[in-house]
Amino acid sequence: MSEPISFEPPRGMRDFYPEDMVWRNRVFDAWRQASVAHGFQPYDACVVENLALLQRKSGEEVSEQIYHFEDKSGRKLALRPEMTPTLARMIAARQGQMTFPVKWFTVAQCFRYERMTRGRKREHYQWNMDIVGEDSVSAEAELLAAAAAGLSAMGMPDSGYRIHVNNRALLAELLASSGIDAQHHAAVFLALDKRGKISDAEITALLETEGLDTEAVRKTFDLLAVQTLDQAAALAAPDSVAVKALRDLFALAEIYGIADRLVFDMSVIRGLAYYTGIVFEAFDAERKFRAIFGGGRYDSLLTAIGGAPTPAVGLGFGDVVIVEVLKDLLGDTAATEKRGVTVGYMFPEQRDAATRLARDLREREPVSLMLAPQKPKQFFARASASSSADAIFIGPDDVTRGTAKRKNLATREETDIWILERADSKQET
């Protein structure tokens, strides 16, 4: 006897019912609106990627989380865990034909087999924005301004989040000045990025495994205690390029009007192996949730996969955490905007009048048409529970008069509406 089929989606995956789509659409619409407003062009790619590309450039942790398989011809493939390697592949494929810099965005579904916690699924949608071919910090500032605009379009108040900024090149400088050789830096970055996820004792063990002695481990943790950019600058060389880049970014943030949301944070490192310079992560102001978005500069990625040397900076912004943050700040029903009208009728004889009215009204607003006769109490209960702001119920007397009542479901206010002729022509008379 076969086992019963579960009605639940696979573990870590999601179904989106209409009430979920309301929130998803709110987020996706804000992403696209902000991208277009800041001059980014849309792109997309196949969800199945070559495993070798992902293993080479996603970093140790992500490589362990890849959903991978072989097709019937033995090709090693995978579901993409992120979009940046695919973007790099696409750019490299046409690099000689392109005019740089390019500004691209996409909303892509990504998959990672990882331990699930609040705000983390094994499948999510991610807004990616990338600027390829620009080495100045203006690219980072443009990305962060667009991300801030996206948050604003979703209803997130400016006081509701902070963008934490660091520079991996600065941390590399400070590690070197502490006597830690460059060959250890990638492993140190990966270990320190786990802070908050594992204990400091476990991080110490990772650093010692990499070959750092007790003094080097102590100096590494001391760097994370740095609180301000001025303190970091005091430890760096006077002509530090990394410090200058951060100062330029904060100056540009003033012009963009987002400086109040930027915070220097030495602990922001980002675990992916390809980041080379400024990195950033945004969190809700109370730090109740995981990072809202993150990203940074990855100037070596195209070279690593065989492309020509090209500077680049990108941002990834997932849908799972931001919906939880918005619900926490604004309420579970904040995305349910009441719009349009529900049209219903009492007897079969009023069906045609209701259908004509719905057809005419749909030229200018959303209309939900009931497809079978209903009693008034049943109709208004369903209309009130819907996403419609108003309701029109047509009975025999309404057809005789040629007008019906349009009721605002929130205020109960009623207005007359013509139902036997085209609604728009009569409303104008």
N, C-alpha and C positions, 0 to 999 in steps of 0.2 A: 504493500500500500504506500503510495507516494505521500510525502510530507505536505501539509497544507502550505499554500503560498502566502508569504507575509505581505501585508499591505503597506509595510513601512519601506522607505527607500533604503538602499545599502548604507551601512554605518558610515557616518561622516558626510553623506550626501544629502541633498535637500530637494523637496518638492516645493513649488511656489503656488499656493492657492490664491484666489483673487485678493484676499486681505493681505497676503504677503507681497503680491505684485504692486500694490499701492505704494509700499515703502521702497521696493526695488526701483520702480519707475521714478520716484522722487529723487533717488540717488543718481540713477543713470542719466536722467534729464539734466541734473545739475552738472554732472561730469561733462556731458557733451556741450552744454551751454558755455561753461567756463573755457573749454578747449577751443571752441570756435571763436569766442570773444578775444582770446589771446593769440589767434593766428595759427593754431595747430591744425594739421591736415589729418583726416582719418585714414587708418589702414587696418588690415586684418590679416590673419594667417591661419594655416591648418592647425588644429588642436593636437595632432600627432606629429611628433618631432623625432629627429634622429637622436638615438640615445647617446652616441659619442659626443655630439655637440653639447648636450646638457651635462654630461659627466665631466667634460673638460672645464666648463666655465661656471657652473652653478655653485661650486664650493662643496666641501666635504659633507656638511649637514644635509643640504638639499639632495645631493647625490644618493644618500641613503633613503630618501623619502620618495624617490621617483617611482611612479607606476610604470613599469616597463614590461615589454613582451616581445616575442618574435612573431613576425607574420608568416604566412604559409611558404614564403620563399627564404625564410631564415634571416630576414633583415631585423636588426635590433632597433626597436622603436620604443617610444614612450609618450605618455600624455604629458604635455608641457606643465612644469611646476611653476613657471614664471615666464615672462614674455621677453626679457632683455636679450637672452641668447638668440631667440628667433629674430628679433629686430636686427641684431648685429649681422646675422646670416643674410637677411634680406638686403641690408645696406651694402654688405660686401659683394653681393651678387651683381649689383648695378652701380658700384662705387664710381666707375669711370664715366658713367653717363649722368651723374647727379651734380647739381649745383648746391654747394653747402654755404651756410648751415641749413639743415632741414629740421622742421618741427613737426613731429608726428604724434598722434594719440590713438588709443584703441581701448575698448572695453572687452576684455578677454576672460574666458573661463579657464581656470588653472586648477591643477590637481596635485596634492601632496599626501602621501600616506604618513601621517604623523599623529602623535598623541593629541587627542582633542581636549581642549579646555574651553572656558568661556571666551567667546570671540574667535575661536579657531575651529574650522571645519576641515575636512579632507578635500573639499571642493569649494571654490569661491570665484566670484567675478572680481576682476581687478582693472582699475583705470590706470593705464600707463601713459605717461607723457615723456617724450625724450627729445632732446635737442642735440643733434649730431653735427659736428664740424665747427663748433664754437668753443674756444679755449678760455674765454674771459668769464669772470664770475657773473656777468650779466645773464648768462644762461641759467645759473642756479636761481638768481633773483626772479627771473621770468617764470620759472617753474613754480616756485613757492607762491608767487602772486596769483598764478592761475589756480593753484590748489586752495588758497585762501578764498578766492572767488567762488570756487565750487562749494566749499563749506558754507559760505554765506548764502548761496542759492538754495541750499538744503534747509536753511533756517537755523544753522549753528551760530550763536552769538560770538562776537570776537573774544569775549571774556571766557568762552567755554573751552578753549584749547590753547596749547602752546607748541611751537615748533622748536625742537631741541637740535642744535647745530654743533658739529665738530669738524675737524679736518684730519683724516687719517695720515696725511703727510706730516702734520704737526706732531701727532702722536709718535710717528716713526722717528722724527727728529729728536723728540724727548727720550725715546727709548734708546736711541743711539748715544745720546749724551750721557745716559745712565750706564753705558757700557754693555748694552744688549745688542749683539750683532744683528745685521739686517736679515741674515738667514733665518732668524727666529721670529721675525716680526709677524709673518702671516699666521703662525701658530699662536702667537700671543694675542693677536687681534681676535682670532676665533675663540680662544679661551675667555677673554675678557667680555666678548659679546654675550656670553652665557650668564653673565652676572645678573642675578635676579631670578634666573631659571634654575640654577644649581647653587650650592653653598660656596662660600669663599674657600673652604677647605678643599672642595672638589676642584675649584679653579687652580688652587695652589698645586694640587697633584698633577693637573694637566701641564702647568708651567714647568714643574720639576721634571716631568716626563720628557718635555722638549729640551731639557738640558740646562735650565736656569737654576743657579744656586740660590741659597736662602736670601742673600743680599739683593740679588737681581729681582727676586719675587717681591721683596719688600719695596724696592724702588718702583716696581710696576704698579703695585697697589697705591703707592704714594701719589703717582700721577693721576689716578682716578679721584683723588681728594681735591684736586685743583677745582676751584669754584668759578672763576671768572676768566675772561679772555686776557685781561691785564696780568693776572697771575701766571697764565700759561706763557704769555709773551715774555715775562720776566725770566722764565726758565729757558726760553728758546734763544737762538742766535739773534743779534740785533737786526740783521737783514733777512730774517726768516720770510721766505716767500709764502709759506703756509699761513703765517699770522697776517700778512698783508691781504691775502685772499679773504680771510674771515672778516677783517676790518672793512674791506670793500663791500662784502656782502651785507653787513649790517648798515653801512651807509646807504646802499641802494634800497634796502628795506625801508628806510626812512622815506625815501622818495615815493616808493610804492604804497606807503601808508600801512605797512604790516610790521613795522619794527617793534610794536608793542607786543607782538606774539612770538618774536624770536628770542631764544635763550641759548647762550653758549653752554654746552654740556660735554665735558671731556669723556663721559661714559658712553656716549653714542658712538658706536664703532661700525655696526652693520656686519653681519657674519659672512656675507657673500664674498668670495675671493677676489672678484674683479674690481672692487672699488679702489680708487687711487687717491682721491682728494677729499673735498668737502662732502660730508655725509649728514643726513638729517632724519629725524623721526618726529612725528607729531603725536601728542597725547592729549586726552581730555585734561582740563585744568586741575582736576582733583586726582588724576592718575588712578582712577578706579578701573580702567580698562587697558587692554593691550594697545599697542601703537595703532593710531588711525591710518597713518601712511608713513612711508619711508623711501629713501633713495639716496642718490649721490652721484659723484663723478666717477666715470669708468673709462679713462683715456686709453687703456691698453687692450680693451676687449676685442676690437676689430682686428688689431694686429695678431692677437693670440689665435684667432680662427682663420688667419690667412689673408686678411684684408690689409689695405694700406693704413698707415698710422693716421688716426682720426680722433680728435677729442670728442667726448660725449658726456652728457649728464642726463639722468632719468629719475622718474618718480613712479612708485607703485602704490595704489590706494585701493584697498580691498573693501568689499561691500558688507562683510559680516560685522566687523567692529563698529563701523559708523552707524549702522541701523540701531545697534544696541545703545550707543551713546546718544543718538537723537531721541530714542524712546525714553531714555532716562531723563534727558533734559526737558523734552517737550511733551511727553506723554504718549501712551501707546496709540492713541487715535489721531495724533497730530497730522499724519499724512493723508487722512481721509477727508479730502476736500469735497464738499457737497456741490455738485454742479448739475445743470440740466434738469430734466423733468421725466417723471414716470407717467405714462398714459395707460389707462385701463378702461374697461366698459362692463356694464352690468349683464346684458343679454347678447346672444349671438347677433341680433338685429342691429346692434350698435358697432359691430366689428369693423365694418367698412369705414364708418366715420372716424373711428379711432385710428385706423391704419392710415387714412389720408392725412389726418392731423399730424401723426408721427412723422410721415414722409415729409410734410412741409416744414415742420419744426427742425428736422435734422439738417436742414440747409444752414442753420446758424447755431445749433447747440446740440449736446448729447441728449438722446431720447431713448429711454427704456420702455418698450411696448410690451404690455402683458398680452400673451398669446391665447388666452382663453377667458371666458366671462368669469367675473368674481363678484362676491358680495362687497358692499362698500367697506365694511369693517375689515375684511380680509385684505382688500386692496390697499387701504391706507396703512395697515400694519406692515405689509411688505414694502410699500414705498418708503415708509419712515426708516426701515432697516436697510435701505439701499443707499447708493452714493448720490442719489438725486436730491436737489434742493427743493424742487416743487413737484406737485402731483396734479394730474387732470383726470377726473373720473367722469365718464360719459354714460348717462342713463337715457331712458326713452324721452323724458321731458326736455333734456338738453338737445336732442336731435330735432325735436319739434320746434324749439325756439331758435336753433341754429347757433347757440352759444353754450359754453360750459364755464365752470369755475376753475381757475388756476390757483392752487393753494400753496403758499409758502409753508413748508413742513416745519420750519423752526418757529415762525411767528404766528402761524395760522391765518395770516392775512390772505384775502381772496381777491382776485381780479377776474373780469370777464374776458373770454377769449372766443373768437369765431371758430366754428368747427366744420361748417359745410362748404366753405370756399377756402382758397389758399390763405393760410394764416397770415403770411407776410403782407399780402395786399390789403386785408381788412385791418390789420393793426396800424396801417399808415393812414387810414381814413378817419 
